[in-house]
Each structure stands twice: as structure tokens, then as C-alpha cells.
Amino acid sequence: MPEGDTVWNTARVIEKALVGDVLTGSDFRVPRLATADLAGWTVAESASRGKHLLLRFTRAGEKPLTLHSHLRMEGAWRAYAPGERWTGRPAHLIRVVLRSARSVAVGYHLHEVELLPTAEEDRLVGHLGPDLLGDDWDPAEAVRRIQENPAASIAEALLDQRNLAGVGNLYKAETMFLRGLWPWTPVSEVADLRKVVELAQKLVASNRGRWTQTTTGSLRRGETSYVYGRRAKPCRRCATAISKAEQDERVTYWCPRCQPRPQVAP
């Protein structure tokens, strides 16, 4: 599930494979970048910003460049040794290839691929809220942004990358379960928003450095989540069947007993 931690981990893979290297070649399989050539450019940094991946390049006498990509649901980057078979995905899904003397980075099924001056990065990511895994993480600022739309559901607010960058459907559902929040609860009715965003950040940060995403602490198959992906299975707390429903063009999971709908005053 490409959420903030997945993109952060992906950035580390490319960092290990290419940062510090001078590229010997590049191949862009997206129409608007078909003629772009990064051969001779040095890979200076591999960074993540929420769900966005930012690869930064430098070259003497040139303004620094950034290659921006978004993984969405299907995207992935893989690193290979020169001559190694590329096994990540089918070849027709390859969008970007970056080569150096020691590694090859291949981007599959990438979205929003753009090459731009590094000084202009804010054009693509400047709207994002505090990054849960970044140096700019600020729970108070995340709460302030969320409170600007008090009628929004708490689930919608957590997924809005303008409020806080890095939460996806998995961490949204798990955060609400652990806080006992019905997914459709309006922001204005959430008792302690700061504890909500702090928990979301803690869950995302706990999976840095590993690909198995867990919120329960278990890495065993079938034991990694409380409610996400567990429709009709018993709640780990109360044994009530987990519910699943459409919400804001996404799906959400919750325990009807542990996350009850608030009672309407008579």
C-alpha cells in the first residue's frame, strides 16, 4: 500500500542505489519527457514528501533539477545491478530508467512524472500539509488545517494531503479504530484532534525501514491490522464483525461496537 512510509522506504532504495553517482544514461517512457537526457548529471538526493518522490540532480554550470513522481496505488521503483534481469513488473509498465556505473533504477507505473528545476518544486508539493515523516512535521499545524473544514468527516480530513501529508486508507482506518472514532464523525465533534494526528504519525513512522506495514505490532500474515482489509472478520477487541463501506470514493473499515455512531441528542 503506497502510503507515506512506502514512499519514504522507496526513497531510501534509490538513495542507496544511486545517490552520489553520475548517471550514464536515462530513458523516459512518458511522451512529454521522451527527449529528456540526464546522462552526466549527478544524483544528489532522493527524498519523499508525503506520497511524492523527489529525485534531485546537479551538474556543473546547470541549475539543479528534480524528477518528481507519484506512486498512487500501483507505482513502484526497483533497483538492479547492471546486467541483472528486471523483474519488478511487466516491461510495458516501465516509465523511467536511470543508469549509473553501479546501479539501474527502474520506475514502474509511475504517475505525474515531471522533470523541473528544483527551485520550482513547490509548484507540485507546496500545497501539502506537514509531512508525517519529514523535518517539517508539526501536529499543531496539522490540527489547524483540519479545523478549517469542521463539517468534513474525520476520515476525509485525514486523507486530505493538504492537512497532513502521508496518510492513506490503511492508516486512516487504523487510526480511527484506535481512537474509537466512527469514520463519518464531523471534525467539529472530534474531542482531541491533536491525539488523532499524533497517533497517525506514530503509526506511519513505525513502519519506516520495512515493507510489511503493521499497526498491531505483528508481522505475521493476517495479523498486521485491526480493521483494514478485515471485512466480516471478528474485531480483535470485541469480536464484532468488521464493517466495510464506501466513503468519499474510497472504502473504509470500522468496528461498529468499538467505533459507534455518535448518538443524536433528542
C-alpha positions, 0 to 999 in steps of 0.5 A: 500500500503506497502510503507515506512510509512506502514512499519514504522506504522507496526513497531510501532504495534509490538513495542507496542505489544511486545517490552520489553517482553520475548517471550514464544514461536515462530513458523516459517512457512518458511522451512529454519527457521522451527527449529528456537526457540526464546522462552526466548529471549527478544524483544528489538526493532522493527524498519523499514528501508525503506520497511524492518522490523527489529525485534531485540532480546537479551538474556543473554550470546547470541549475539543479533539477528534480524528477518528481513522481507519484506512486498512487496505488500501483507505482513502484521503483526497483533497483538492479545491478547492471546486467541483472534481469528486471523483474519488478513488473511487466516491461510495458509498465516501465516509465523511467530508467536511470543508469549509473556505473553501479546501479539501474533504477527502474520506475514502474507505473509511475504517475505525474512524472515531471522533470523541473528545476528544483527551485520550482518544486513547490509548484507540485508539493507546496500545497501539502500539509506537514509531512508525517515523516519529514523535518517539517512535521508539526501536529499543531499545524496539522490540527489547524488545517483540519479545523478549517473544514469542521463539517468534513468527516474525520476520515476525509480530513485525514486523507486530505494531503493538504492537512497532513501529508502521508496518510492513506486508507490503511492508516486512516482506518487504523487510526480511527479504530484506535481512537474509537472514532466512527469514520463519518464523525464531523471534525467539529465533534472530534474531542482531541484532534491533536491525539488523532494526528499524533497517533497517525504519525506514530503509526506511519513512522513505525513502519519506516525501514520495512515493507510489511506495514503493521499497526498491531505490532505483528508481522505475521500474515493476517495479523498486521491490522485491526480493521483494514482489509478485515471485512466480516472478520471478528474485531480483535477487541470485541469480536464484532464483525468488521464493517466495510463501506464506501466513503468519499470514493474510497472504502473504509473499515470500522468496528461498529461496537468499538467505533459507534455512531455518535448518538443524536441528542433528542 
